[in-house]
Amino acid sequence: MIRLQDLSKTYELGGQPVKALDQVDLAIEAGEYLSVMGPSGSGKSTLLNMIGLLDTPDSGRYFLAGREMNALNEEARAAERNRRIGFVFQAYHLLERLSARENIELPLVLAGMAPAERRPLVDQLIRRLDLDSRAGHLPRQLSGGQRQRVAIARAVIRKPALLLADEPTGNLDSHSGAEVITLLEELNGHGITLLVVTHDSAIGQRAGRRLRMEDGRITDDSGAPAPSADSRHAHL
């Protein structure tokens, strides 16, 4: 599903170049569950942003579902991002003026789906995530765990193939964090490819495949599936 080849990215920080990604190679199969761990500044979030098409590399190649992303203009990248990728962030990024239901429904509204079509999809997801009694509440009226469930619902309402979670439990207590991780794992069990960036080693160890990053490089890749003959020759 995903193939990165020699991906590099350098930022300027305080007038000095900082290599956030340094010739990263990575292949991810559809349906995998990966965690990305490492110290602050190791390149974890940059890697996530590259895979999520929120940033562009300085060099290297990125293939998503067999299509090279580097060759796309920003409009085409946005279309791929909206069609294939869902995002969950530590800070939730909910719109404060919208209710929980309206936040969940927003991607469908932006996609131009008619109210009669989107209503049953939203209703089903609200029930599945046990948000029935909170659907009409504004974000400030929800607990941290409830806000993150709303954010997850918004991320998956269009049924993306890939879900990227950047420190999804960072603002939550241990009980709410465990509920959120369980929910993400349930979604992975239904076929969504899941990539979780975390500082929490206990959460990171739950993933079937565990990446560790340091200084912009992947220094360890535990639990990676053995490449098939097809995947070894893909995109070359």
N, C-alpha and C positions, 0 to 999 in steps of 0.2 A: 504493500500500500504506500509506504513512504521510503524514499531512498535519498540520503544525503551523501554527496561526494565532495570531499575536500572543502567543506564549507568554512569560510572565514569571515570575521567581522571585527573591525577595529573602531573604537570610539576615542574621541579626544576628551580627556578628563584633566582639568587644571592645566591645560596646555600640553599635556603629555599623552602620547598614544597608549591606549589600553586594549590589548587583544582579547575581546570577549569570547570569540570562537577562533580556534586555531586548527584549521584543516580537519574538521570533524567528518568522519565517515560513520553512517548509521543506516541500518535497514530495519524497518518495523513492518511486521505482517498484520493484516487485518485481524481484528479481534484480540490483539495482545493487550496486556496490562503491564505498564512500565512505571516505575518510579525513577525520579532523577534527584540525586542527593549530592551534597558537596557544600563547602564553606561559602559564605557570602562573597560575591564577586567571582565565583568560579565559572559562570557562564550559563547557569541553569535557566534563568528567565530569558536570556537572549536566545538560547536554543528553542525554548517554547515559542517565543515570538516569531522566530524564523519558520518553524513548522506551522504556526498559525497564520502565516502570511501577514503578520502585523509589522514586519521589518524585512529588509532585503539584505542579502549578503554582499560583501565586497567582492568575493570570488567563490568559486565552487558551483555545484549544481544541485538542484532540489527537484525531485520528481514526486508527485502526488497522484496516486491512482494511474500511473503510467504517463502522466503529462508533465513536461518540464515547466516549473513555475517561473524560472528566471526569465523566460522569454515573454511573459505576459505583461501587459501594461497594468496600471493600477486599477482600472475599471474591471478588467478581466480577473485580476487577483481578488478583488472584492467579491465578484460573483462566485468564484471558487470557494472563498472563505465562508460566504453566507450559505452556500449549498452543502458543504461537506464538513464544516468545523463548528463545534460549540466550545464556549469558553466559560470557565468558572474561576473567579478571582478571590483573593483574600478579602478584599474590601467590598465585595458584593456588586457594587456599581448598579444598584437599583435606582430608578427614577423616583424621587421622593414624593412627587405630586401624584403619582399613579398608585392605585391599589395593587395588592399582590397579584390579583387576577389580571389587571391591565398590564403589569410588568411582564407576566408570563405570555400574554397574548401579543405583545408588541412586535415580535419578529414576524408573526403572521400578518399583522396589520401592514407592516412595512413591505411585506412581500405581495400585498394586494389581494390577499385572500378575503372572500366575502364573509360577513358576519355569520351567516348560516352555516358556512363550512367550518369556520374556526371554532365556533362555540363548543361543539362536541369534543374536539381535540383538547381544548383547554379544560373542559369539565373532567374528562377522563384523567388527565395528568394531575389535576388538583386532587382528585380522589386518591390516585395512586400514591401521591406524596403526603397524604394525610393533612391537607391544607384547607379542607372544606370550611372549617369554622373561622379561618383567618383570611379567606380569599378577598373579602371586602376591606381589609385593613391596609393602612398605609405602612410603608417600611418602618417608620419610627415607632409604630405600634406593635412590631414583631420582635421576638427574641432573635439573638444572633443565629441560632440554629434554624429558625423559621425563615429568616432572610436568606440564608444560604440555600435552603431548599427551594425557595422561590427563584433564586439565581440559577440553580441547577435546572429547574423546570423550564425557565426561559431559554437556557442553553440547549436543551434537547427537544424543544417543542417542534422543531422542523426536522427531527430525526436525522441528525448528522451522523456520519460514519466515524468521526473522530471527535473525542472530547478531551480538551486540554484544561487541566486544573492547576493553577499556580497558588501554592500554599492555601488550599481550600479550608483548612482547619485552623489557620493561624490566628484568627480572632475569636475562636470558640473555646468553651470549657471542654473538659475531656469527654463528658457524656455527649454533648452536642457534636463534638468532633467525630466521635465513634459512629454516631448516627449518619453523619454526612458521608464518611468513608464507606460505610455499609451500603448506602444508597448508590454511591458511585460504582461500587463493585457489583451491585445488582444490575446496573445499566450495562456494565461490561459483560456480565453474564448473558445479557440479551443481544450481544454481538457488537456493541460499540467499542472501538479501539480507545483505550484509556491511557493517558499520560499524565502523571501527577508529579509536580515539583514540590518537594517538602524538605524541611529541616529536621523533621521528626523521624528518627531512625525506626521507631516502632511502626509507624505508618509506612515508611519506605520498604520495610522488610515484608510487608503483606503482599506486595506486587509479585507477580510471577517472574518478572524480569526487572533487574535493578541496575541502573546506571549510576556511576559516580563520576563527578566532574571536578577537575582542578585546573586552574589557569587556562580555561577555555578549551580543554581537551577532555575526552572521555577516557578516564584512567582505569575503569573497571566496568565490565558488562557481565553481570551474573544472571544465569538462567536464560540466556539467549537461546532460541531454538536453532538447531543445526540448519544451515541453509540448504534448500533444495537445489537440484540442478537448474531448475527454471529461474529461481531467484538469484543464483550466482551469476547468471548471464543477463538478467533483466537490465534494461536501460543502458547497456554498454555499447 
